[in-house]
């Protein structure tokens, strides 16, 4: 379980890509014209987890050490505006910039990672989390470790744990009971 105090402080959730949003596989090949192609496999459950976090008002970011057109396409599909792929200055500096633009601190961020490239970020964020297949150093840094492998719904698992700890899960699920999708929220006179 995630400690509610820690969960409620989170405003931005950064997600590693390879080994978290994917199973770590990268398919590389060429089309009939010889153009290089790279493919990644994403899980629909993770897309739902991301949508749930966004619906709860959290900013979700993709933070990867590798450039990838496939990841940019997936980010666009999910409305992810904060995407850092292969930043020359590293993941930590990229996340620092995302937070600085909003005047937020590392304490207001969560990161879900799996490998050594995630350590610098995980040592600083308020909620460091790991997928089940993470390397020992990352698991040791995490305050939450999932049971689902990367690329198999690990982000969805983390999203539920975070939203339960924040006390928002039941309301989000209720929207699906009302209409099968996120219901249109009617704002009251105060804009809520």
C-alpha positions in Angstrom: 0.0 0.0 0.0 1.0 3.6 -0.6 0.9 5.9 2.4 -2.0 8.4 1.9 0.0 11.4 3.0 2.7 10.6 0.4 0.1 9.9 -2.3 -1.9 13.1 -1.8 1.3 15.2 -2.2 1.8 13.9 -5.8 0.9 16.2 -8.7 3.0 14.7 -11.4 3.6 11.0 -12.2 6.6 10.2 -14.5 6.8 6.9 -16.1 9.8 5.1 -17.6 9.0 3.5 -20.9 11.2 0.4 -21.6 10.5 -2.2 -18.9 7.5 -0.2 -17.5 5.2 0.8 -20.3 6.6 -2.0 -22.4 8.0 -5.4 -21.6 11.4 -4.0 -22.6 11.3 -5.5 -26.1 12.2 -3.3 -29.0 11.5 -4.7 -32.5 13.8 -3.2 -35.1 13.6 -3.9 -38.8 13.0 -2.3 -42.2 10.1 -1.9 -44.5 9.9 -2.9 -48.2 11.7 0.3 -49.1 14.6 -0.2 -46.7 13.4 2.5 -44.2 14.3 1.6 -40.7 11.3 0.8 -38.4 11.1 0.5 -34.6 8.0 -1.0 -32.9 6.9 -1.1 -29.3 4.1 -3.0 -27.7 1.9 -1.2 -25.2 -0.8 -2.6 -23.0 -4.4 -1.2 -23.1 -4.6 -1.5 -19.3 -1.8 0.9 -18.9 -3.6 3.4 -21.2 -6.6 3.1 -18.8 -4.3 3.7 -15.8 -2.9 6.8 -17.4 -6.4 8.1 -18.2 -7.5 7.5 -14.6 -4.6 9.5 -13.2 -5.3 12.3 -15.7 -9.0 12.3 -14.7 -7.9 12.7 -11.1 -6.0 15.8 -12.1 -2.5 14.4 -12.1 0.0 15.3 -14.8 1.4 12.2 -16.4 4.8 12.3 -18.1 6.9 9.8 -20.2 10.5 9.9 -19.2 12.8 7.6 -21.2 16.5 7.5 -22.0 15.8 6.5 -25.6 14.3 8.4 -28.5 11.4 6.6 -30.1 8.7 7.6 -32.6 6.5 4.8 -31.4 6.5 6.3 -27.9 5.7 9.8 -29.2 2.7 8.3 -31.0 1.5 6.5 -27.9 2.0 9.8 -25.9 -0.1 11.7 -28.4 -2.9 9.0 -28.3 -3.1 9.4 -24.5 -2.8 13.2 -24.4 0.6 13.1 -22.6 2.1 16.6 -23.1 5.2 16.0 -21.0 7.4 13.7 -23.0 11.2 13.5 -22.6 12.9 10.9 -24.8 16.7 10.5 -24.8 17.4 13.8 -23.0 21.1 14.5 -23.4 21.2 15.9 -19.8 19.5 12.8 -18.4 16.2 11.9 -16.8 16.8 13.9 -13.6 17.3 17.2 -15.4 14.3 16.5 -17.7 12.1 15.9 -14.7 13.5 18.9 -12.9 12.5 21.1 -15.9 9.0 19.6 -16.0 8.5 20.4 -12.3 10.1 23.9 -12.5 7.7 25.0 -15.3 4.9 24.4 -12.8 6.8 25.6 -9.7 6.5 22.2 -8.2 9.1 20.3 -6.2 10.4 16.7 -6.4 8.3 15.9 -3.3 5.2 16.5 -5.5 6.3 13.8 -8.0 6.1 10.1 -8.3 8.2 8.0 -10.7 7.6 4.4 -11.8 10.8 2.8 -12.9 12.7 -0.5 -13.4 16.4 0.0 -14.2 19.5 1.9 -13.1 18.7 4.9 -15.3 15.8 5.6 -13.0 17.8 5.7 -9.8 18.7 9.4 -9.8 15.0 10.3 -10.2 13.8 7.8 -7.7 16.2 9.1 -5.0 14.6 12.5 -5.3 10.9 12.1 -5.9 8.3 12.0 -3.1 6.9 8.6 -4.3 9.5 6.3 -5.9 7.8 3.1 -7.3 9.0 0.0 -9.1 7.6 -2.7 -11.3 8.0 -6.3 -10.2 10.9 -7.0 -12.6 13.0 -4.0 -11.5 16.7 -4.4 -10.7 17.5 -4.8 -7.0 18.9 -1.3 -6.7 15.6 0.2 -8.0 13.4 -2.1 -5.8 15.5 -1.0 -2.8 14.8 2.7 -3.5 11.0 2.1 -4.1 8.4 2.7 -1.4 6.0 0.7 -3.5 6.7 -2.3 -5.8 4.0 -3.8 -7.9 3.3 -7.4 -8.8 2.6 -7.0 -12.5 5.5 -7.0 -15.0 6.2 -4.0 -17.2 4.2 -4.0 -20.4 1.5 -6.2 -18.9 -0.5 -3.6 -17.0 2.1 -2.4 -14.4 1.1 1.3 -14.9 -2.5 0.4 -14.4 -1.6 -1.4 -11.2 0.3 1.6 -9.9 -2.4 4.0 -10.9 -5.0 2.1 -8.8 -2.7 1.9 -5.8 -2.0 5.6 -6.0 -5.6 6.6 -6.5 -6.8 4.3 -3.7 -4.3 5.9 -1.4 -5.5 9.4 -2.5 -9.1 8.4 -1.8 -10.2 9.0 -5.4 -10.6 5.5 -6.7 -14.2 4.8 -5.8 -15.4 8.1 -7.5 -13.5 7.3 -10.7 -15.0 3.8 -10.8 -18.4 5.2 -10.2 -18.2 7.3 -13.4 -17.9 4.0 -15.3 -20.9 2.6 -13.6 -22.9 5.6 -14.7 -22.1 5.5 -18.4 -19.4 3.0 -19.3 -16.9 5.8 -19.8 -15.9 8.8 -17.8 -19.1 10.7 -17.3 -19.2 14.4 -18.2 -18.9 16.2 -15.0 -21.3 19.1 -14.5 -19.7 22.0 -12.7 -21.4 23.7 -9.8 -21.7 27.5 -9.5 -18.2 27.6 -8.0 -16.7 25.9 -11.1 -16.2 22.6 -9.3 
